[in-house]
């Protein structure tokens, strides 16, 4: 699917510790990138990390940055980028740290560019799309209040104890973390639900543009796909033991609350959360869609091998806000 993000300005403002870097040749900006500083879990304690967003080059410089031919002397541009990735003086970080990003393995040029700068694949993620044509629910979600924050943070810490790259940076924003309680008042499910919107230009395939035009005119189908694709980005998913179905009820209630027909979440393919989501009734789109996902890639800087091993073998926490 070919689409355009429409909420970039809002998301940039929400980055807690952004470091924007641009590369210029003369008076022309040829590349730009944002390094989002955060502390993430590794299975062996927390470590500084930089999530890479908005990594973009003008087309004619992508080949230069990646290196045109094996054995050829690296370009000045490529050397500059490599130096930037391997120094932390501008970020005021000390000791070991790593950069990480998400990449679509079908995008050969992006994969080649990342490999050229020393990134390696450590995990894979998959996308789940939750859809409902009719928006209705009997559940009563509550926006998380400050006095309940410590309890939810503890619950999430335990829920994602076996995961790496977990961070709360994109959680508890704008009153958009919601919980569902049982009759005794105990939290049984929780999720951050952030409204988002894409401008869709084409669906997959040779006739993607024509197909998009057709489905946009069909009353039922245009509720879940069209030129303006409105959805909720879900992350920080939580459910108490044995309460998986309450997570489904919570998402249904949030779709009704925001009056959107779709929600997207992204999880590690080899995780307990992934297996749980497969058991829920996600709707018709998830049943017919291909297995959409990508790779989690890292570039390690003085990171001990035992920490690297944990990042390769443990499931990774994937932020839907980062991916979307």
SEMAR-196900 format. One record per residue (C-alpha): residue in three letters; x negated, y, z. Coordinates in Angstrom, 3 decimals, always signed. Layout:
N
+------+----------+----------+----------+
! rest !        u !        v !        w !
+------+----------+----------+----------+
!  ALA !        X !        Y !        Z !
...
+------+----------+----------+----------+
//
This chain:
324
+------+----------+----------+----------+
! rest !        u !        v !        w !
+------+----------+----------+----------+
!  UNK !   +0.000 !   +0.000 !   +0.000 !
!  UNK !   -1.278 !   +3.461 !   -0.916 !
!  UNK !   -0.316 !   +6.067 !   +1.673 !
!  UNK !   -1.413 !   +9.362 !   +3.191 !
!  UNK !   -1.656 !  +10.170 !   +6.884 !
!  UNK !   +0.450 !  +13.180 !   +7.859 !
!  UNK !   -0.425 !  +13.569 !  +11.545 !
!  UNK !   -4.191 !  +14.129 !  +11.302 !
!  UNK !   -4.152 !  +17.579 !  +12.927 !
!  UNK !   -2.219 !  +16.312 !  +15.950 !
!  UNK !   -4.498 !  +13.296 !  +16.347 !
!  UNK !   -7.661 !  +15.380 !  +16.118 !
!  UNK !   -6.378 !  +17.620 !  +18.894 !
!  UNK !   -5.754 !  +14.525 !  +21.014 !
!  UNK !   -9.312 !  +13.167 !  +20.833 !
!  UNK !  -10.755 !  +13.475 !  +24.338 !
!  UNK !  -14.453 !  +13.886 !  +23.476 !
!  UNK !  -14.937 !  +14.421 !  +19.732 !
!  UNK !  -18.256 !  +15.108 !  +18.013 !
!  UNK !  -17.747 !  +16.316 !  +14.463 !
!  UNK !  -20.672 !  +16.042 !  +12.092 !
!  UNK !  -20.856 !  +17.204 !   +8.495 !
!  UNK !  -23.591 !  +16.638 !   +5.923 !
!  UNK !  -24.298 !  +19.416 !   +3.483 !
!  UNK !  -26.298 !  +19.663 !   +0.302 !
!  UNK !  -26.931 !  +23.302 !   -0.321 !
!  UNK !  -23.594 !  +25.008 !   +0.201 !
!  UNK !  -21.576 !  +21.847 !   -0.520 !
!  UNK !  -20.221 !  +19.559 !   +2.188 !
!  UNK !  -20.784 !  +16.017 !   +0.914 !
!  UNK !  -19.701 !  +14.033 !   +3.943 !
!  UNK !  -18.002 !  +14.291 !   +7.308 !
!  UNK !  -17.442 !  +12.133 !  +10.343 !
!  UNK !  -16.004 !  +12.260 !  +13.851 !
!  UNK !  -17.636 !  +10.319 !  +16.690 !
!  UNK !  -15.126 !   +9.732 !  +19.503 !
!  UNK !  -16.972 !   +9.192 !  +22.769 !
!  UNK !  -15.427 !   +6.813 !  +25.285 !
!  UNK !  -16.418 !   +4.204 !  +27.836 !
!  UNK !  -15.198 !   +0.729 !  +26.919 !
!  UNK !  -15.242 !   -2.710 !  +28.494 !
!  UNK !  -17.648 !   -5.409 !  +27.313 !
!  UNK !  -16.976 !   -8.322 !  +29.666 !
!  UNK !  -20.105 !   -7.283 !  +31.571 !
!  UNK !  -19.014 !   -3.887 !  +32.768 !
!  UNK !  -18.392 !   -0.637 !  +30.922 !
!  UNK !  -20.684 !   +0.863 !  +28.317 !
!  UNK !  -20.733 !   +4.122 !  +26.336 !
!  UNK !  -19.375 !   +3.754 !  +22.807 !
!  UNK !  -18.502 !   +5.958 !  +19.870 !
!  UNK !  -15.476 !   +5.114 !  +17.788 !
!  UNK !  -16.013 !   +6.432 !  +14.260 !
!  UNK !  -13.120 !   +8.238 !  +12.568 !
!  UNK !  -12.793 !  +10.276 !   +9.387 !
!  UNK !  -15.994 !   +8.863 !   +7.876 !
!  UNK !  -15.817 !  +10.178 !   +4.324 !
!  UNK !  -18.135 !  +11.050 !   +1.454 !
!  UNK !  -17.647 !  +12.562 !   -1.952 !
!  UNK !  -17.539 !   +9.693 !   -4.442 !
!  UNK !  -20.840 !  +10.539 !   -6.117 !
!  UNK !  -22.657 !  +10.352 !   -2.770 !
!  UNK !  -21.250 !   +7.020 !   -1.597 !
!  UNK !  -23.579 !   +5.097 !   -3.895 !
!  UNK !  -26.515 !   +7.241 !   -2.804 !
!  UNK !  -25.745 !   +6.675 !   +0.868 !
!  UNK !  -25.473 !   +2.906 !   +0.455 !
!  UNK !  -28.595 !   +2.594 !   -1.729 !
!  UNK !  -28.248 !   +1.989 !   -5.448 !
!  UNK !  -30.690 !   -0.877 !   -5.980 !
!  UNK !  -32.422 !   -3.358 !   -3.687 !
!  UNK !  -36.015 !   -2.399 !   -3.035 !
!  UNK !  -35.535 !   +1.202 !   -4.024 !
!  UNK !  -36.828 !   +3.826 !   -1.612 !
!  UNK !  -33.972 !   +5.071 !   +0.602 !
!  UNK !  -32.537 !   +8.435 !   -0.357 !
!  UNK !  -32.942 !  +11.474 !   +1.877 !
!  UNK !  -29.173 !  +11.393 !   +2.469 !
!  UNK !  -29.218 !   +7.778 !   +3.556 !
!  UNK !  -32.191 !   +8.402 !   +5.875 !
!  UNK !  -30.376 !  +11.356 !   +7.424 !
!  UNK !  -27.285 !   +9.267 !   +8.181 !
!  UNK !  -29.359 !   +6.413 !   +9.603 !
!  UNK !  -31.151 !   +8.830 !  +11.926 !
!  UNK !  -27.857 !  +10.299 !  +13.050 !
!  UNK !  -26.441 !   +6.869 !  +13.911 !
!  UNK !  -29.506 !   +5.814 !  +15.871 !
!  UNK !  -30.006 !   +8.872 !  +18.046 !
!  UNK !  -27.896 !   +9.976 !  +20.977 !
!  UNK !  -29.438 !  +13.331 !  +21.803 !
!  UNK !  -26.498 !  +15.239 !  +20.337 !
!  UNK !  -24.027 !  +13.139 !  +22.339 !
!  UNK !  -25.875 !  +13.442 !  +25.667 !
!  UNK !  -25.768 !   +9.685 !  +26.182 !
!  UNK !  -28.517 !   +7.613 !  +27.770 !
!  UNK !  -29.502 !   +3.988 !  +27.589 !
!  UNK !  -27.656 !   +1.423 !  +25.483 !
!  UNK !  -24.504 !   +2.188 !  +23.541 !
!  UNK !  -22.843 !   +1.224 !  +20.278 !
!  UNK !  -20.812 !   +2.650 !  +17.437 !
!  UNK !  -17.712 !   +0.820 !  +16.247 !
!  UNK !  -15.111 !   +1.167 !  +13.541 !
!  UNK !  -12.452 !   -0.754 !  +11.615 !
!  UNK !  -12.826 !   -1.632 !   +7.952 !
!  UNK !  -10.672 !   -3.394 !   +5.365 !
!  UNK !  -12.778 !   -6.280 !   +3.988 !
!  UNK !  -11.071 !   -5.846 !   +0.613 !
!  UNK !  -12.616 !   -2.388 !   +0.305 !
!  UNK !  -15.928 !   -3.578 !   -1.114 !
!  UNK !  -17.472 !   -0.116 !   -1.285 !
!  UNK !  -16.739 !   +0.656 !   +2.367 !
!  UNK !  -18.036 !   -2.731 !   +3.481 !
!  UNK !  -21.238 !   -2.231 !   +1.504 !
!  UNK !  -21.714 !   +1.250 !   +2.946 !
!  UNK !  -21.266 !   +0.015 !   +6.524 !
!  UNK !  -23.685 !   -2.867 !   +6.053 !
!  UNK !  -26.272 !   -0.490 !   +4.632 !
!  UNK !  -26.262 !   +1.392 !   +7.926 !
!  UNK !  -26.604 !   -1.700 !  +10.092 !
!  UNK !  -23.005 !   -2.397 !  +11.085 !
!  UNK !  -21.996 !   -6.018 !  +11.618 !
!  UNK !  -18.608 !   -7.695 !  +11.874 !
!  UNK !  -17.838 !   -8.816 !  +15.412 !
!  UNK !  -14.075 !   -9.482 !  +15.376 !
!  UNK !  -11.001 !   -9.518 !  +13.140 !
!  UNK !   -7.631 !   -7.915 !  +13.773 !
!  UNK !   -4.155 !   -8.366 !  +12.377 !
!  UNK !   -1.126 !   -6.100 !  +12.081 !
!  UNK !   +2.373 !   -6.806 !  +13.374 !
!  UNK !   +5.351 !   -4.810 !  +12.109 !
!  UNK !   +8.454 !   -4.777 !  +14.298 !
!  UNK !  +11.616 !   -3.809 !  +12.380 !
!  UNK !  +15.305 !   -3.472 !  +13.100 !
!  UNK !  +17.926 !   -2.398 !  +10.547 !
!  UNK !  +20.452 !   -1.662 !  +13.301 !
!  UNK !  +19.233 !   +0.396 !  +16.234 !
!  UNK !  +20.858 !   -0.809 !  +19.400 !
!  UNK !  +19.716 !   -2.008 !  +22.812 !
!  UNK !  +21.031 !   -2.457 !  +26.327 !
!  UNK !  +17.592 !   -1.979 !  +27.896 !
!  UNK !  +16.772 !   +1.196 !  +29.833 !
!  UNK !  +13.112 !   +2.172 !  +29.291 !
!  UNK !  +11.530 !   +4.671 !  +31.665 !
!  UNK !   +8.854 !   +7.179 !  +30.770 !
!  UNK !   +5.925 !   +6.491 !  +33.097 !
!  UNK !   +5.750 !   +8.940 !  +35.983 !
!  UNK !   +2.532 !  +10.095 !  +37.604 !
!  UNK !   +3.207 !   +8.299 !  +40.890 !
!  UNK !   +3.372 !   +4.981 !  +39.009 !
!  UNK !   +0.215 !   +5.565 !  +36.956 !
!  UNK !   -2.180 !   +3.788 !  +39.319 !
!  UNK !   +0.008 !   +0.672 !  +39.358 !
!  UNK !   +0.191 !   +0.490 !  +35.554 !
!  UNK !   -3.539 !   +1.095 !  +35.200 !
!  UNK !   -4.191 !   -1.816 !  +37.543 !
!  UNK !   -1.772 !   -4.045 !  +35.651 !
!  UNK !   -3.383 !   -3.188 !  +32.311 !
!  UNK !   -6.854 !   -3.758 !  +33.744 !
!  UNK !   -5.829 !   -7.269 !  +34.749 !
!  UNK !   -3.915 !   -7.922 !  +31.519 !
!  UNK !   -6.909 !   -6.994 !  +29.350 !
!  UNK !   -9.592 !   -8.338 !  +31.706 !
!  UNK !  -10.793 !  -10.851 !  +29.100 !
!  UNK !  -10.900 !   -8.273 !  +26.293 !
!  UNK !  -13.704 !   -6.011 !  +25.146 !
!  UNK !  -13.477 !   -2.406 !  +23.886 !
!  UNK !  -10.553 !   -1.676 !  +26.198 !
!  UNK !  -10.092 !   +2.032 !  +26.889 !
!  UNK !   -7.178 !   +4.081 !  +28.184 !
!  UNK !   -8.109 !   +7.153 !  +26.125 !
!  UNK !   -5.065 !   +6.850 !  +23.851 !
!  UNK !   -2.651 !   +5.829 !  +26.626 !
!  UNK !   -0.358 !   +7.795 !  +28.971 !
!  UNK !   -0.063 !  +10.757 !  +26.602 !
!  UNK !   +2.861 !  +13.133 !  +26.262 !
!  UNK !   +5.108 !  +11.018 !  +28.456 !
!  UNK !   +5.110 !   +8.302 !  +25.781 !
!  UNK !   +4.080 !   +5.334 !  +27.900 !
!  UNK !   +7.290 !   +3.490 !  +28.746 !
!  UNK !   +8.044 !   +0.686 !  +31.161 !
!  UNK !  +10.933 !   -1.702 !  +31.632 !
!  UNK !  +11.912 !   -2.858 !  +35.123 !
!  UNK !  +13.838 !   -5.854 !  +36.355 !
!  UNK !  +16.832 !   -5.543 !  +38.729 !
!  UNK !  +14.420 !   -5.530 !  +41.700 !
!  UNK !  +12.585 !   -2.505 !  +40.307 !
!  UNK !   +9.460 !   -4.419 !  +39.294 !
!  UNK !   +7.724 !   -3.535 !  +36.032 !
!  UNK !   +8.102 !   -6.412 !  +33.567 !
!  UNK !   +6.878 !   -4.726 !  +30.357 !
!  UNK !   +5.126 !   -1.584 !  +29.195 !
!  UNK !   +3.881 !   +0.077 !  +26.018 !
!  UNK !   +2.602 !   +3.374 !  +24.640 !
!  UNK !   +4.915 !   +4.376 !  +21.774 !
!  UNK !   +3.610 !   +7.224 !  +19.626 !
!  UNK !   +5.804 !   +8.501 !  +16.755 !
!  UNK !   +3.939 !   +8.668 !  +13.455 !
!  UNK !   +4.665 !   +9.196 !   +9.762 !
!  UNK !   +2.982 !   +8.280 !   +6.486 !
!  UNK !   +3.584 !   +9.658 !   +3.034 !
!  UNK !   +3.786 !   +6.478 !   +0.939 !
!  UNK !   +2.657 !   +6.813 !   -2.674 !
!  UNK !   +2.817 !   +3.191 !   -3.827 !
!  UNK !   +3.596 !   -0.303 !   -2.623 !
!  UNK !   +1.123 !   -3.140 !   -3.324 !
!  UNK !   +0.882 !   -4.612 !   -6.805 !
!  UNK !   +0.877 !   -3.444 !  -10.422 !
!  UNK !   +4.427 !   -2.145 !  -10.193 !
!  UNK !   +4.054 !   -0.680 !   -6.709 !
!  UNK !   +5.141 !   +2.839 !   -7.631 !
!  UNK !   +8.227 !   +1.638 !   -9.484 !
!  UNK !   +9.124 !   -0.746 !   -6.657 !
!  UNK !   +8.801 !   +2.053 !   -4.097 !
!  UNK !  +11.130 !   +4.229 !   -6.168 !
!  UNK !  +13.708 !   +1.430 !   -6.292 !
!  UNK !  +13.678 !   +0.465 !   -2.599 !
!  UNK !  +13.811 !   +4.134 !   -1.585 !
!  UNK !  +17.258 !   +4.298 !   -3.200 !
!  UNK !  +18.678 !   +1.165 !   -1.548 !
!  UNK !  +20.504 !   +2.224 !   +1.643 !
!  UNK !  +19.497 !   -0.729 !   +3.824 !
!  UNK !  +15.917 !   -1.114 !   +2.611 !
!  UNK !  +15.068 !   +2.569 !   +2.776 !
!  UNK !  +15.500 !   +2.374 !   +6.527 !
!  UNK !  +12.273 !   +0.398 !   +6.821 !
!  UNK !  +10.280 !   +1.560 !   +3.779 !
!  UNK !  +10.343 !   +4.615 !   +1.581 !
!  UNK !   +8.338 !   +7.640 !   +0.530 !
!  UNK !   +8.517 !   +8.917 !   +4.102 !
!  UNK !   +7.614 !   +6.042 !   +6.396 !
!  UNK !   +8.432 !   +6.863 !  +10.007 !
!  UNK !   +7.367 !   +4.436 !  +12.711 !
!  UNK !   +6.115 !   +4.016 !  +16.265 !
!  UNK !   +2.460 !   +3.147 !  +16.863 !
!  UNK !   +2.414 !   +0.713 !  +19.778 !
!  UNK !   -0.554 !   +0.020 !  +22.041 !
!  UNK !   -1.342 !   -0.749 !  +25.639 !
!  UNK !   +1.174 !   -3.587 !  +25.386 !
!  UNK !   +1.882 !   -5.242 !  +28.727 !
!  UNK !   +4.242 !   -7.884 !  +30.022 !
!  UNK !   +4.419 !   -9.659 !  +33.356 !
!  UNK !   +3.938 !  -13.416 !  +33.405 !
!  UNK !   +6.878 !  -15.121 !  +31.737 !
!  UNK !   +8.380 !  -11.800 !  +30.587 !
!  UNK !   +7.369 !  -11.817 !  +26.919 !
!  UNK !  +10.965 !  -11.333 !  +25.799 !
!  UNK !  +11.191 !   -8.195 !  +27.903 !
!  UNK !   +8.448 !   -6.702 !  +25.745 !
!  UNK !  +10.678 !   -7.315 !  +22.718 !
!  UNK !  +13.636 !   -5.707 !  +24.519 !
!  UNK !  +11.488 !   -2.693 !  +25.383 !
!  UNK !  +10.403 !   -2.167 !  +21.764 !
!  UNK !  +14.003 !   -2.493 !  +20.543 !
!  UNK !  +15.057 !   +0.141 !  +23.056 !
!  UNK !  +12.293 !   +2.517 !  +21.936 !
!  UNK !  +13.246 !   +2.147 !  +18.276 !
!  UNK !  +16.764 !   +3.172 !  +19.266 !
!  UNK !  +15.480 !   +6.034 !  +21.427 !
!  UNK !  +13.340 !   +7.525 !  +18.643 !
!  UNK !  +15.779 !   +6.561 !  +15.865 !
!  UNK !  +13.161 !   +4.844 !  +13.735 !
!  UNK !  +13.409 !   +1.363 !  +12.267 !
!  UNK !   +9.782 !   +0.259 !  +12.424 !
!  UNK !   +6.964 !   -0.077 !  +14.910 !
!  UNK !   +3.370 !   -1.128 !  +14.254 !
!  UNK !   +0.870 !   -2.717 !  +16.596 !
!  UNK !   -2.579 !   -4.116 !  +15.897 !
!  UNK !   -4.244 !   -6.926 !  +17.853 !
!  UNK !   -7.236 !   -9.229 !  +17.761 !
!  UNK !   -6.422 !  -12.293 !  +15.655 !
!  UNK !   -7.864 !  -14.647 !  +18.261 !
!  UNK !   -6.145 !  -13.353 !  +21.376 !
!  UNK !   -3.373 !  -14.409 !  +23.723 !
!  UNK !   -1.429 !  -11.268 !  +22.798 !
!  UNK !   -1.505 !  -12.252 !  +19.137 !
!  UNK !   -0.061 !  -15.658 !  +19.962 !
!  UNK !   +2.660 !  -14.059 !  +22.064 !
!  UNK !   +3.712 !  -11.663 !  +19.308 !
!  UNK !   +4.056 !  -14.580 !  +16.904 !
!  UNK !   +6.771 !  -16.031 !  +19.165 !
!  UNK !   +8.903 !  -12.862 !  +19.217 !
!  UNK !  +11.625 !  -11.870 !  +16.797 !
!  UNK !   +9.800 !   -9.088 !  +14.971 !
!  UNK !  +12.237 !   -8.744 !  +12.093 !
!  UNK !  +12.371 !   -9.458 !   +8.388 !
!  UNK !   +9.360 !   -7.382 !   +7.278 !
!  UNK !   +6.926 !   -9.396 !   +9.407 !
!  UNK !   +8.313 !  -12.610 !   +7.922 !
!  UNK !   +7.655 !  -11.610 !   +4.330 !
!  UNK !   +4.527 !   -9.480 !   +4.636 !
!  UNK !   +1.075 !  -10.787 !   +3.858 !
!  UNK !   -1.415 !  -11.105 !   +6.700 !
!  UNK !   -2.601 !   -7.498 !   +6.843 !
!  UNK !   -5.607 !   -6.713 !   +8.975 !
!  UNK !   -9.288 !   -5.956 !   +8.933 !
!  UNK !  -12.667 !   -6.291 !  +10.591 !
!  UNK !  -14.039 !   -4.748 !  +13.757 !
!  UNK !  -17.612 !   -3.674 !  +13.036 !
!  UNK !  -20.357 !   -2.490 !  +15.406 !
!  UNK !  -23.790 !   -0.939 !  +15.256 !
!  UNK !  -25.701 !   -1.654 !  +18.456 !
!  UNK !  -28.284 !   +0.688 !  +19.938 !
!  UNK !  -30.467 !   -0.968 !  +22.586 !
!  UNK !  -27.578 !   -3.194 !  +23.661 !
!  UNK !  -28.693 !   -6.426 !  +25.427 !
!  UNK !  -27.952 !   -9.642 !  +23.568 !
!  UNK !  -25.671 !  -10.956 !  +26.319 !
!  UNK !  -23.465 !   -7.879 !  +25.884 !
!  UNK !  -23.490 !   -8.250 !  +22.099 !
!  UNK !  -22.511 !  -11.892 !  +22.486 !
!  UNK !  -19.513 !  -10.912 !  +24.601 !
!  UNK !  -18.362 !   -8.447 !  +21.969 !
!  UNK !  -18.580 !  -11.179 !  +19.332 !
!  UNK !  -16.820 !  -13.923 !  +21.305 !
!  UNK !  -14.196 !  -12.157 !  +23.409 !
!  UNK !  -11.011 !  -10.678 !  +21.899 !
!  UNK !  -11.217 !   -6.949 !  +21.216 !
!  UNK !   -8.639 !   -4.382 !  +22.276 !
!  UNK !   -7.456 !   -2.546 !  +19.172 !
!  UNK !   -5.951 !   +0.918 !  +19.518 !
!  UNK !   -2.997 !   +1.492 !  +17.188 !
!  UNK !   -3.644 !   +5.228 !  +17.447 !
!  UNK !   -7.154 !   +4.682 !  +16.085 !
!  UNK !   -6.020 !   +2.430 !  +13.256 !
!  UNK !   -3.045 !   +4.514 !  +12.133 !
+------+----------+----------+----------+
//
